[in-house]
Amino acid sequence: MNRETMLKWAQRTKEKLEKKMLFAARQAECVPFIPYSTENGKWKEIEIDWWTNGFWGATMWQMQQMTGNPAFREAAVRGEEMMDDALKNFETLHHDVGFMWLIQSGVRYALEKNEDSRKRTLLCANLLAGRFNPNGFIRAWNGDAIGWAIIDCMMNLPLLYWASRETGDPRYRLIAMRHADTTIKHFVRPDGSCNHIVMFDPETGEFIHNPGGQGYESGSSWTRGQAWALYGFALSYRMTGKKEYLDTAVKVADYFIASSQNNWLTPCDFRAPAEPVILDNAAGAIAACGLMEIADHLGAARQQPYFDAACNLLQAMDEHCADWTENTPAILQKCTVAYHDQPGIHISMIYADYFFIEAVNRLLGSKMLFWGPDLAQ
Ligand code: GLY
C-alpha cells in the first residue's frame, strides 16, 4: 500500500476523530465513572479495578497528541485521578496494571513530569513484579488461579521495561524477559498461533494444561490473544534488542496475516466454525498497531507486507464497522469480550477505539510511544 495514500486516509480520519472524540469526552463529563462500553448510545461503566480502565485516559492523551486540544488532557487527568480508588484497594488488582497505568500515568509523567503520575506508574510496576513466580512466569489473576499465566501479559511487560529505565534497577526487565521466554516456550505454537491460558504448577513450574479461555476452545486461536502476542513481542524486542522476540512477533504476525486474507475483518477466533460470524474489531485494531511496530523494526526489503496488512485491517474496520455519528460516543462496533459470552458479543469497547486511534497517530507520524513513554522523541 502506498504510504501517501494511507497518510491521506489518516488525515481525513483525524478530522472525523476530533469531532467524534470531543463528543465522547463531553459525554464522559456527564457521568461519574470511566467509560468502558456503550448502551443505547450512552457510556456504560465497569468496576474500577477492571483491566480496561486505563484506556480512557490513554485515548484522551492520544487525542491530545493528535490535535493539541486541551479538552482531551482534562478528560485524561480526570480519569487517572478516579482510578486512585483502584490503587487504594490494590489487593484486587491483577497483572493488567500495565494496561491500566503505563499508558496514562506513564504518559502524563513523560509529558508533564507530574510526580503523582510517576509514583502511580512505579507502584504498579512493583505490583506487577510482585506477581512473578520464580519458575519463570507472571501470575495473571487472583483467587485460585495461582499458577495461571495468559498471553495478554505480553502487553503488560512494557511497564517493567519502563521501571528498569526509570530506576536503573535491572530486576524489572529481567522478570519481563523471563516471562517472555516462558511465553515463547509454552504459548506460541509452531505455526504461529497461540494458547490464551497456560496453567503451570506454581511450586515446580511444570506445564499442566492450556484451557480454552476467551476463544472457541482449547487449541483454537483467539484473535485478541494473537494480537497481544504479535504486538507484545515486537515491543519486547524494541525494549531489549533480543532478536528472538522480533522473530516470534513476525511468526505470530505471519499467521495472523495468512488467516485474515479473506476480507480483513477479524473474527473472534481464527479456528471457530464459519457460522455464526463473530467479529472482534478490538483484535483487528491491536494487530494493526502491532504490525506497524513490526514493520518499524524490519528493513525496507521486509517491512511492506506488515505495513500493508495493518492498512488493510484499518480500512476494513473503517468501512464496515465504524460509527462516526453522534448517536454514540464509541467508534468501532462489533467487538467481542469472549466467544462464549453472549452479552459481550458485538459491543463497543474503549480499548478497540484506543488502538484504532493509536494506529492513526502512527500513520500521521507520531513519535510518542505510549508503551514506552520515556522513549518519546
Ligand atoms: N486482556 C483481556 C482481554 O483481552 O480480554
Boltz pocket constraint, residues with backbone or C-beta under 6 A from the ligand:
constraints:
  - pocket:
      binder: B
      contacts: [[A, 51], [A, 152], [A, 214], [A, 224], [A, 337]]
      max_distance: 6.0
